[in-house]
Amino acid sequence: MKRLTTALLATAVTAGALALALPATANAATQATTAATAATAVTAGTSGYDYDDYWGPYLSANHRAKATGWIGVEWDRHQRSNEVHVRGKLYDLDHRTYRQGGKCGYVKFQVNRFGDDGWSGSKAYRYCGAGGAKQFHFAEEDVRSIRVKVCQIDLRGSYPTRCGGWEYLYTTESE
């Protein structure tokens, strides 16, 4: 009888301690999430752009090229025209020599403008230097949508290969 009473008392004490600890843990997790969300909102709101966001990382199909970056959109005061700024880094992750089939990193952007039905190939960047990265920046006006694709390309080649899929960085519908 004494063992049974001791076991029941120990179970009750453990259950009580657990009940007191769980709300404190949940409260701390909620506060941490709220603080992280607020910090993100403050960072995004201080850029001076009407819309801004970080994008990537996006990879080539064989994961030997990578691109990451930031996009900012600024609308005119009548909300009829915009200017889009894209900044980023292109990484060459292919450590093979060119004799072994090594290739360069390549990133291509396409823009769909207001009033256009299709895409225009506006900007492309190449970087050859395994383990390194190249920074880039460009701006476009009157942009409805912009998308990016990461590939590889031969050192002196004209045709990208091993491309990942198109990834949308911005559409006016996303605002």
Backbone as JSON Lines, residues from 0, in Angstrom:
{"i":0,"aa":"M","n":[0.82,-1.18,0.0],"ca":[0.0,0.0,0.0],"c":[0.87,1.26,0.0]}
{"i":1,"aa":"K","n":[1.98,1.22,0.74],"ca":[2.86,2.36,0.82],"c":[3.5,2.64,-0.55]}
{"i":2,"aa":"R","n":[3.87,1.58,-1.31],"ca":[4.45,1.76,-2.65],"c":[3.46,2.4,-3.6]}
{"i":3,"aa":"L","n":[2.19,1.96,-3.54],"ca":[1.15,2.5,-4.4],"c":[0.93,3.98,-4.11]}
{"i":4,"aa":"T","n":[0.9,4.35,-2.87],"ca":[0.7,5.75,-2.49],"c":[1.88,6.6,-2.96]}
{"i":5,"aa":"T","n":[3.08,6.1,-2.8],"ca":[4.28,6.82,-3.23],"c":[4.27,7.0,-4.75]}
{"i":6,"aa":"A","n":[3.9,5.98,-5.5],"ca":[3.86,6.04,-6.96],"c":[2.81,7.05,-7.44]}
{"i":7,"aa":"L","n":[1.63,7.04,-6.8],"ca":[0.57,7.99,-7.18],"c":[0.99,9.42,-6.87]}
{"i":8,"aa":"L","n":[1.63,9.62,-5.73],"ca":[2.09,10.95,-5.35],"c":[3.16,11.45,-6.33]}
{"i":9,"aa":"A","n":[4.08,10.59,-6.73],"ca":[5.13,10.97,-7.68],"c":[4.52,11.32,-9.04]}
{"i":10,"aa":"T","n":[3.52,10.57,-9.5],"ca":[2.85,10.86,-10.76],"c":[2.13,12.2,-10.71]}
{"i":11,"aa":"A","n":[1.47,12.48,-9.58],"ca":[0.76,13.74,-9.43],"c":[1.72,14.93,-9.45]}
{"i":12,"aa":"V","n":[2.85,14.79,-8.78],"ca":[3.84,15.87,-8.74],"c":[4.41,16.1,-10.14]}
{"i":13,"aa":"T","n":[4.73,15.04,-10.86],"ca":[5.28,15.17,-12.23],"c":[4.27,15.83,-13.16]}
{"i":14,"aa":"A","n":[3.01,15.42,-13.08],"ca":[1.96,16.0,-13.92],"c":[1.77,17.48,-13.61]}
{"i":15,"aa":"G","n":[1.84,17.84,-12.34],"ca":[1.69,19.24,-11.95],"c":[2.84,20.09,-12.47]}
{"i":16,"aa":"A","n":[4.05,19.58,-12.38],"ca":[5.22,20.32,-12.86],"c":[5.15,20.49,-14.38]}
{"i":17,"aa":"L","n":[4.71,19.44,-15.06],"ca":[4.58,19.5,-16.51],"c":[3.52,20.52,-16.92]}
{"i":18,"aa":"A","n":[2.4,20.55,-16.21],"ca":[1.33,21.5,-16.51],"c":[1.79,22.93,-16.31]}
{"i":19,"aa":"L","n":[2.65,23.19,-15.33],"ca":[3.16,24.53,-15.1],"c":[4.22,24.92,-16.13]}
{"i":20,"aa":"A","n":[5.0,23.97,-16.61],"ca":[6.09,24.26,-17.54],"c":[5.61,24.49,-18.96]}
{"i":21,"aa":"L","n":[4.6,23.79,-19.42],"ca":[4.14,23.9,-20.81],"c":[3.64,25.29,-21.17]}
{"i":22,"aa":"P","n":[2.78,25.94,-20.37],"ca":[2.37,27.29,-20.76],"c":[3.53,28.27,-20.82]}
{"i":23,"aa":"A","n":[4.51,28.14,-19.95],"ca":[5.67,29.04,-19.98],"c":[6.47,28.84,-21.26]}
{"i":24,"aa":"T","n":[6.65,27.58,-21.67],"ca":[7.38,27.29,-22.9],"c":[6.62,27.81,-24.11]}
{"i":25,"aa":"A","n":[5.31,27.6,-24.15],"ca":[4.5,28.09,-25.27],"c":[4.52,29.61,-25.33]}
{"i":26,"aa":"N","n":[4.46,30.26,-24.17],"ca":[4.49,31.72,-24.13],"c":[5.83,32.24,-24.64]}
{"i":27,"aa":"A","n":[6.93,31.62,-24.25],"ca":[8.25,32.05,-24.72],"c":[8.37,31.87,-26.23]}
{"i":28,"aa":"A","n":[7.86,30.77,-26.76],"ca":[7.91,30.53,-28.2],"c":[7.08,31.56,-28.95]}
{"i":29,"aa":"T","n":[5.91,31.89,-28.42],"ca":[5.06,32.9,-29.05],"c":[5.74,34.27,-29.05]}
{"i":30,"aa":"Q","n":[6.38,34.62,-27.93],"ca":[7.06,35.91,-27.86],"c":[8.23,35.95,-28.83]}
{"i":31,"aa":"A","n":[8.98,34.86,-28.97],"ca":[10.11,34.82,-29.9],"c":[9.62,34.97,-31.34]}
{"i":32,"aa":"T","n":[8.52,34.29,-31.69],"ca":[7.98,34.39,-33.04],"c":[7.49,35.8,-33.32]}
{"i":33,"aa":"T","n":[6.81,36.41,-32.35],"ca":[6.31,37.77,-32.52],"c":[7.47,38.75,-32.7]}
{"i":34,"aa":"A","n":[8.54,38.6,-31.93],"ca":[9.7,39.48,-32.04],"c":[10.37,39.33,-33.4]}
{"i":35,"aa":"A","n":[10.5,38.09,-33.91],"ca":[11.12,37.86,-35.21],"c":[10.28,38.47,-36.32]}
{"i":36,"aa":"T","n":[8.96,38.33,-36.23],"ca":[8.06,38.9,-37.24],"c":[8.16,40.42,-37.23]}
{"i":37,"aa":"A","n":[8.2,41.02,-36.06],"ca":[8.3,42.47,-35.96],"c":[9.63,42.96,-36.52]}
{"i":38,"aa":"A","n":[10.71,42.24,-36.25],"ca":[12.02,42.64,-36.78],"c":[12.02,42.58,-38.3]}
{"i":39,"aa":"T","n":[11.41,41.54,-38.88],"ca":[11.32,41.43,-40.33],"c":[10.51,42.57,-40.91]}
{"i":40,"aa":"A","n":[9.4,42.91,-40.29],"ca":[8.54,43.99,-40.78],"c":[9.28,45.32,-40.73]}
{"i":41,"aa":"V","n":[10.04,45.55,-39.67],"ca":[10.78,46.8,-39.55],"c":[11.85,46.87,-40.64]}
{"i":42,"aa":"T","n":[12.56,45.76,-40.86],"ca":[13.6,45.75,-41.88],"c":[13.01,46.02,-43.25]}
{"i":43,"aa":"A","n":[11.89,45.36,-43.59],"ca":[11.28,45.53,-44.9],"c":[10.74,46.94,-45.06]}
{"i":44,"aa":"G","n":[10.22,47.54,-44.02],"ca":[9.59,48.84,-44.13],"c":[10.57,50.0,-44.2]}
{"i":45,"aa":"T","n":[11.83,49.78,-43.85],"ca":[12.79,50.87,-43.79],"c":[13.56,51.06,-45.09]}
{"i":46,"aa":"S","n":[13.26,50.29,-46.12],"ca":[14.05,50.38,-47.35],"c":[13.7,51.6,-48.18]}
{"i":47,"aa":"G","n":[12.51,52.17,-47.99],"ca":[12.09,53.29,-48.81],"c":[11.38,52.87,-50.09]}
{"i":48,"aa":"Y","n":[11.26,51.58,-50.32],"ca":[10.56,51.06,-51.49],"c":[9.12,50.7,-51.11]}
{"i":49,"aa":"D","n":[8.24,50.71,-52.1],"ca":[6.85,50.33,-51.86],"c":[6.73,48.83,-51.63]}
{"i":50,"aa":"Y","n":[7.62,48.08,-52.26],"ca":[7.67,46.62,-52.08],"c":[9.13,46.23,-52.11]}
{"i":51,"aa":"D","n":[9.56,45.38,-51.2],"ca":[10.9,44.82,-51.28],"c":[10.93,43.47,-50.6]}
{"i":52,"aa":"D","n":[11.84,42.62,-51.07],"ca":[11.92,41.27,-50.52],"c":[13.26,40.65,-50.93]}
{"i":53,"aa":"Y","n":[13.71,39.72,-50.13],"ca":[14.88,38.93,-50.49],"c":[14.41,37.74,-51.32]}
{"i":54,"aa":"W","n":[15.23,37.3,-52.26],"ca":[14.88,36.16,-53.1],"c":[16.04,35.15,-53.11]}
{"i":55,"aa":"G","n":[15.67,33.91,-53.43],"ca":[16.65,32.84,-53.53],"c":[16.87,32.17,-52.2]}
{"i":56,"aa":"P","n":[17.8,31.27,-52.14],"ca":[18.7,30.89,-53.22],"c":[18.0,30.03,-54.27]}
{"i":57,"aa":"Y","n":[18.31,30.28,-55.53],"ca":[17.85,29.47,-56.65],"c":[19.07,28.81,-57.27]}
{"i":58,"aa":"L","n":[18.91,27.56,-57.68],"ca":[20.03,26.75,-58.15],"c":[19.84,26.26,-59.58]}
{"i":59,"aa":"S","n":[20.96,25.96,-60.23],"ca":[20.9,25.28,-61.52],"c":[20.4,23.86,-61.27]}
{"i":60,"aa":"A","n":[20.04,23.17,-62.34],"ca":[19.48,21.82,-62.2],"c":[20.46,20.87,-61.51]}
{"i":61,"aa":"N","n":[21.76,21.05,-61.7],"ca":[22.75,20.16,-61.08],"c":[23.39,20.76,-59.82]}
{"i":62,"aa":"H","n":[22.85,21.87,-59.33],"ca":[23.3,22.52,-58.09],"c":[24.74,23.01,-58.14]}
{"i":63,"aa":"R","n":[25.24,23.33,-59.33],"ca":[26.61,23.83,-59.46],"c":[26.66,25.33,-59.75]}
{"i":64,"aa":"A","n":[25.51,25.97,-59.71],"ca":[25.43,27.43,-59.81],"c":[24.27,27.88,-58.93]}
{"i":65,"aa":"K","n":[24.43,29.06,-58.32],"ca":[23.41,29.54,-57.38],"c":[23.31,31.05,-57.49]}
{"i":66,"aa":"A","n":[22.09,31.57,-57.28],"ca":[21.9,33.02,-57.23],"c":[20.98,33.37,-56.06]}
{"i":67,"aa":"T","n":[21.3,34.46,-55.39],"ca":[20.48,35.0,-54.3],"c":[20.44,36.51,-54.47]}
{"i":68,"aa":"G","n":[19.48,37.17,-53.81],"ca":[19.48,38.62,-53.92],"c":[18.31,39.28,-53.25]}
{"i":69,"aa":"W","n":[18.03,40.49,-53.72],"ca":[17.01,41.36,-53.17],"c":[16.33,42.09,-54.31]}
{"i":70,"aa":"I","n":[15.05,42.37,-54.17],"ca":[14.3,43.13,-55.17],"c":[13.53,44.24,-54.47]}
{"i":71,"aa":"G","n":[13.54,45.42,-55.08],"ca":[12.79,46.56,-54.56],"c":[11.99,47.21,-55.68]}
{"i":72,"aa":"V","n":[10.74,47.57,-55.38],"ca":[9.85,48.18,-56.37],"c":[9.37,49.52,-55.83]}
{"i":73,"aa":"E","n":[9.51,50.54,-56.65],"ca":[9.07,51.88,-56.27],"c":[8.06,52.37,-57.31]}
{"i":74,"aa":"W","n":[6.86,52.71,-56.85],"ca":[5.8,53.2,-57.74],"c":[5.81,54.71,-57.78]}
{"i":75,"aa":"D","n":[5.39,55.3,-58.91],"ca":[5.24,56.75,-58.96],"c":[4.03,57.14,-58.11]}
{"i":76,"aa":"R","n":[3.84,58.41,-57.89],"ca":[2.78,58.83,-56.97],"c":[1.38,58.57,-57.5]}
{"i":77,"aa":"H","n":[1.25,58.34,-58.82],"ca":[-0.07,58.05,-59.4],"c":[-0.32,56.54,-59.53]}
{"i":78,"aa":"Q","n":[0.64,55.74,-59.13],"ca":[0.55,54.27,-59.17],"c":[0.35,53.75,-60.61]}
{"i":79,"aa":"R","n":[0.93,54.44,-61.6],"ca":[0.8,54.02,-63.0],"c":[2.1,53.47,-63.55]}
{"i":80,"aa":"S","n":[3.21,53.79,-62.93],"ca":[4.51,53.38,-63.42],"c":[5.37,52.96,-62.23]}
{"i":81,"aa":"N","n":[6.3,52.05,-62.47],"ca":[7.18,51.64,-61.39],"c":[8.61,51.5,-61.88]}
{"i":82,"aa":"E","n":[9.51,51.41,-60.93],"ca":[10.9,51.12,-61.22],"c":[11.32,49.98,-60.3]}
{"i":83,"aa":"V","n":[11.86,48.94,-60.9],"ca":[12.25,47.74,-60.16],"c":[13.77,47.66,-60.11]}
{"i":84,"aa":"H","n":[14.32,47.48,-58.91],"ca":[15.76,47.3,-58.73],"c":[16.0,45.87,-58.27]}
{"i":85,"aa":"V","n":[16.93,45.2,-58.93],"ca":[17.31,43.84,-58.57],"c":[18.8,43.84,-58.25]}
{"i":86,"aa":"R","n":[19.12,43.33,-57.08],"ca":[20.51,43.17,-56.66],"c":[20.71,41.7,-56.33]}
{"i":87,"aa":"G","n":[21.93,41.22,-56.54],"ca":[22.16,39.84,-56.19],"c":[23.61,39.42,-56.33]}
{"i":88,"aa":"K","n":[23.79,38.13,-56.08],"ca":[25.09,37.49,-56.23],"c":[24.9,36.2,-57.0]}
{"i":89,"aa":"L","n":[25.81,35.97,-57.94],"ca":[25.84,34.73,-58.71],"c":[27.05,33.93,-58.26]}
{"i":90,"aa":"Y","n":[26.82,32.7,-57.85],"ca":[27.88,31.84,-57.33],"c":[28.2,30.74,-58.35]}
{"i":91,"aa":"D","n":[29.49,30.5,-58.56],"ca":[29.96,29.37,-59.36],"c":[30.38,28.28,-58.38]}
{"i":92,"aa":"L","n":[29.61,27.2,-58.33],"ca":[29.87,26.12,-57.37],"c":[30.5,24.9,-58.02]}
{"i":93,"aa":"D","n":[30.93,25.03,-59.28],"ca":[31.5,23.91,-60.04],"c":[33.02,23.93,-59.88]}
{"i":94,"aa":"H","n":[33.53,23.0,-59.08],"ca":[34.96,22.95,-58.78],"c":[35.74,22.08,-59.75]}
{"i":95,"aa":"R","n":[35.08,21.57,-60.79],"ca":[35.8,20.79,-61.81],"c":[36.61,21.73,-62.69]}
{"i":96,"aa":"T","n":[37.68,21.23,-63.26],"ca":[38.43,22.03,-64.22],"c":[37.64,22.07,-65.53]}
{"i":97,"aa":"Y","n":[38.0,22.98,-66.4],"ca":[37.3,23.06,-67.69],"c":[37.53,21.79,-68.5]}
{"i":98,"aa":"R","n":[38.71,21.18,-68.35],"ca":[39.01,19.9,-69.03],"c":[38.1,18.78,-68.53]}
{"i":99,"aa":"Q","n":[37.74,18.85,-67.26],"ca":[36.87,17.83,-66.67],"c":[35.4,18.11,-66.94]}
{"i":100,"aa":"G","n":[35.1,19.18,-67.65],"ca":[33.71,19.52,-67.95],"c":[33.15,20.63,-67.07]}
{"i":101,"aa":"G","n":[34.0,21.31,-66.32],"ca":[33.55,22.39,-65.46],"c":[32.96,23.54,-66.26]}
{"i":102,"aa":"K","n":[31.97,24.17,-65.69],"ca":[31.28,25.28,-66.35],"c":[31.17,26.47,-65.41]}
{"i":103,"aa":"C","n":[30.7,27.57,-65.96],"ca":[30.53,28.82,-65.22],"c":[29.1,28.94,-64.72]}
{"i":104,"aa":"G","n":[28.9,29.77,-63.71],"ca":[27.56,30.1,-63.26],"c":[26.92,31.11,-64.19]}
{"i":105,"aa":"Y","n":[25.59,31.03,-64.37],"ca":[24.87,31.9,-65.3],"c":[23.49,32.16,-64.72]}
{"i":106,"aa":"V","n":[23.08,33.42,-64.72],"ca":[21.74,33.77,-64.26],"c":[21.1,34.67,-65.31]}
{"i":107,"aa":"K","n":[19.82,34.39,-65.6],"ca":[19.09,35.14,-66.62],"c":[17.78,35.66,-66.03]}
{"i":108,"aa":"F","n":[17.46,36.91,-66.35],"ca":[16.21,37.53,-65.9],"c":[15.36,37.86,-67.11]}
{"i":109,"aa":"Q","n":[14.06,37.67,-66.97],"ca":[13.11,38.09,-67.99],"c":[12.08,39.01,-67.36]}
{"i":110,"aa":"V","n":[11.64,40.0,-68.15],"ca":[10.72,41.02,-67.66],"c":[9.48,41.02,-68.55]}
{"i":111,"aa":"N","n":[8.32,41.14,-67.92],"ca":[7.06,41.37,-68.62],"c":[6.61,42.77,-68.23]}
{"i":112,"aa":"R","n":[6.5,43.64,-69.23],"ca":[6.18,45.04,-68.98],"c":[4.68,45.29,-69.16]}
{"i":113,"aa":"F","n":[4.22,46.39,-68.59],"ca":[2.83,46.8,-68.78],"c":[2.58,46.96,-70.28]}
{"i":114,"aa":"G","n":[1.48,46.4,-70.75],"ca":[1.13,46.52,-72.16],"c":[1.74,45.47,-73.06]}
{"i":115,"aa":"D","n":[2.68,44.65,-72.55],"ca":[3.3,43.58,-73.34],"c":[2.62,42.26,-73.04]}
{"i":116,"aa":"D","n":[2.53,41.41,-74.06],"ca":[1.96,40.09,-73.87],"c":[3.01,39.05,-73.5]}
{"i":117,"aa":"G","n":[4.25,39.26,-73.9],"ca":[5.28,38.24,-73.68],"c":[6.38,38.71,-72.77]}
{"i":118,"aa":"W","n":[7.45,37.9,-72.74],"ca":[8.61,38.17,-71.9],"c":[9.74,38.69,-72.77]}
{"i":119,"aa":"S","n":[10.52,39.58,-72.21],"ca":[11.73,40.05,-72.89],"c":[12.93,39.64,-72.06]}
{"i":120,"aa":"G","n":[13.97,39.15,-72.74],"ca":[15.19,38.77,-72.04],"c":[15.99,40.03,-71.76]}
{"i":121,"aa":"S","n":[15.92,40.52,-70.55],"ca":[16.52,41.82,-70.29],"c":[17.97,41.74,-69.81]}
{"i":122,"aa":"K","n":[18.27,40.88,-68.87],"ca":[19.6,40.86,-68.29],"c":[20.07,39.42,-68.06]}
{"i":123,"aa":"A","n":[21.38,39.22,-68.26],"ca":[21.99,37.93,-67.97],"c":[23.41,38.2,-67.47]}
{"i":124,"aa":"Y","n":[23.86,37.38,-66.53],"ca":[25.19,37.52,-65.96],"c":[25.87,36.16,-65.93]}
{"i":125,"aa":"R","n":[27.18,36.17,-66.14],"ca":[28.01,34.97,-66.13],"c":[29.14,35.19,-65.13]}
{"i":126,"aa":"Y","n":[29.49,34.11,-64.41],"ca":[30.64,34.19,-63.51],"c":[31.41,32.88,-63.57]}
{"i":127,"aa":"C","n":[32.69,32.99,-63.87],"ca":[33.58,31.83,-63.92],"c":[34.62,31.99,-62.83]}
{"i":128,"aa":"G","n":[34.56,31.17,-61.83],"ca":[35.5,31.25,-60.71],"c":[35.0,30.4,-59.58]}
{"i":129,"aa":"A","n":[35.28,29.12,-59.66],"ca":[34.76,28.15,-58.7],"c":[35.0,28.6,-57.27]}
{"i":130,"aa":"G","n":[33.92,28.56,-56.49],"ca":[34.0,28.94,-55.09],"c":[33.8,30.43,-54.85]}
{"i":131,"aa":"G","n":[33.72,31.21,-55.89],"ca":[33.55,32.66,-55.74],"c":[32.17,33.12,-56.17]}
{"i":132,"aa":"A","n":[31.99,34.44,-56.15],"ca":[30.69,35.01,-56.51],"c":[30.88,36.36,-57.19]}
{"i":133,"aa":"K","n":[29.9,36.74,-57.98],"ca":[29.89,38.04,-58.67],"c":[28.62,38.78,-58.25]}
{"i":134,"aa":"Q","n":[28.77,40.04,-57.88],"ca":[27.6,40.86,-57.54],"c":[27.06,41.51,-58.8]}
{"i":135,"aa":"F","n":[25.75,41.73,-58.81],"ca":[25.13,42.42,-59.94],"c":[23.99,43.3,-59.45]}
{"i":136,"aa":"H","n":[23.64,44.28,-60.27],"ca":[22.52,45.18,-59.99],"c":[22.0,45.71,-61.31]}
{"i":137,"aa":"F","n":[20.68,45.78,-61.44],"ca":[20.08,46.43,-62.59],"c":[18.73,46.98,-62.21]}
{"i":138,"aa":"A","n":[18.23,47.88,-63.04],"ca":[16.92,48.49,-62.81],"c":[16.12,48.45,-64.11]}
{"i":139,"aa":"E","n":[14.82,48.26,-63.99],"ca":[13.91,48.23,-65.14],"c":[12.68,49.06,-64.78]}
{"i":140,"aa":"E","n":[12.05,49.63,-65.79],"ca":[10.86,50.44,-65.56],"c":[9.62,49.78,-66.13]}
{"i":141,"aa":"D","n":[8.46,50.14,-65.56],"ca":[7.14,49.66,-66.01],"c":[7.07,48.13,-66.05]}
{"i":142,"aa":"V","n":[7.41,47.52,-64.94],"ca":[7.49,46.06,-64.84],"c":[6.2,45.5,-64.25]}
{"i":143,"aa":"R","n":[5.59,44.57,-64.97],"ca":[4.44,43.83,-64.44],"c":[4.92,42.59,-63.68]}
{"i":144,"aa":"S","n":[5.9,41.88,-64.25],"ca":[6.45,40.67,-63.62],"c":[7.92,40.55,-63.97]}
{"i":145,"aa":"I","n":[8.66,39.88,-63.09],"ca":[10.06,39.58,-63.37],"c":[10.36,38.19,-62.84]}
{"i":146,"aa":"R","n":[11.12,37.43,-63.63],"ca":[11.47,36.07,-63.21],"c":[12.94,35.8,-63.47]}
{"i":147,"aa":"V","n":[13.45,34.75,-62.83],"ca":[14.88,34.43,-62.87],"c":[15.06,32.94,-63.12]}
{"i":148,"aa":"K","n":[16.16,32.6,-63.79],"ca":[16.53,31.2,-64.03],"c":[18.05,31.1,-63.85]}
{"i":149,"aa":"V","n":[18.5,30.07,-63.13],"ca":[19.93,29.86,-62.9],"c":[20.38,28.65,-63.7]}
{"i":150,"aa":"C","n":[21.51,28.81,-64.39],"ca":[22.03,27.76,-65.28],"c":[23.54,27.67,-65.12]}
{"i":151,"aa":"Q","n":[24.12,26.85,-65.98],"ca":[25.57,26.83,-66.18],"c":[25.82,27.14,-67.65]}
{"i":152,"aa":"I","n":[27.03,27.59,-67.95],"ca":[27.38,27.91,-69.32],"c":[28.88,27.65,-69.5]}
{"i":153,"aa":"D","n":[29.27,27.23,-70.7],"ca":[30.69,27.02,-70.99],"c":[31.45,28.34,-70.88]}
{"i":154,"aa":"L","n":[32.74,28.23,-70.62],"ca":[33.6,29.4,-70.44],"c":[33.43,30.39,-71.58]}
{"i":155,"aa":"R","n":[33.44,29.92,-72.81],"ca":[33.28,30.79,-73.97],"c":[32.0,30.48,-74.74]}
{"i":156,"aa":"G","n":[31.06,29.82,-74.07],"ca":[29.83,29.39,-74.74],"c":[28.77,30.47,-74.82]}
{"i":157,"aa":"S","n":[27.78,30.2,-75.67],"ca":[26.67,31.12,-75.85],"c":[25.34,30.55,-75.38]}
{"i":158,"aa":"Y","n":[25.32,29.25,-75.11],"ca":[24.07,28.59,-74.77],"c":[24.12,28.01,-73.36]}
{"i":159,"aa":"P","n":[23.26,28.5,-72.49],"ca":[23.23,27.96,-71.12],"c":[22.7,26.53,-71.1]}
{"i":160,"aa":"T","n":[23.19,25.75,-70.13],"ca":[22.75,24.36,-69.96],"c":[22.44,24.12,-68.49]}
{"i":161,"aa":"R","n":[21.85,22.97,-68.22],"ca":[21.54,22.52,-66.86],"c":[20.8,23.59,-66.05]}
{"i":162,"aa":"C","n":[19.79,24.18,-66.68],"ca":[19.04,25.26,-66.06],"c":[18.03,24.75,-65.04]}
{"i":163,"aa":"G","n":[17.88,25.49,-63.97],"ca":[16.77,25.27,-63.06],"c":[15.52,25.86,-63.7]}
{"i":164,"aa":"G","n":[14.42,25.79,-63.02],"ca":[13.17,26.34,-63.55],"c":[13.09,27.84,-63.36]}
{"i":165,"aa":"W","n":[12.13,28.45,-64.06],"ca":[11.87,29.87,-63.87],"c":[11.25,30.09,-62.49]}
{"i":166,"aa":"E","n":[11.75,31.09,-61.79],"ca":[11.23,31.47,-60.48],"c":[10.79,32.92,-60.53]}
{"i":167,"aa":"Y","n":[9.57,33.2,-60.11],"ca":[9.05,34.56,-60.13],"c":[9.56,35.35,-58.92]}
{"i":168,"aa":"L","n":[10.17,36.5,-59.2],"ca":[10.65,37.38,-58.13],"c":[9.59,38.4,-57.74]}
{"i":169,"aa":"Y","n":[8.78,38.83,-58.74],"ca":[7.81,39.88,-58.48],"c":[6.74,39.85,-59.56]}
{"i":170,"aa":"T","n":[5.5,40.03,-59.14],"ca":[4.39,40.31,-60.04],"c":[3.53,41.38,-59.38]}
{"i":171,"aa":"T","n":[2.91,42.21,-60.17],"ca":[2.09,43.27,-59.58],"c":[0.95,42.68,-58.77]}
{"i":172,"aa":"E","n":[0.53,41.46,-59.11],"ca":[-0.54,40.8,-58.36],"c":[-0.08,40.39,-56.96]}
{"i":173,"aa":"S","n":[1.22,40.26,-56.74],"ca":[1.74,39.82,-55.45],"c":[1.78,40.94,-54.42]}
{"i":174,"aa":"E","n":[1.56,42.17,-54.84],"ca":[1.59,43.29,-53.89],"c":[0.3,43.39,-53.14]}
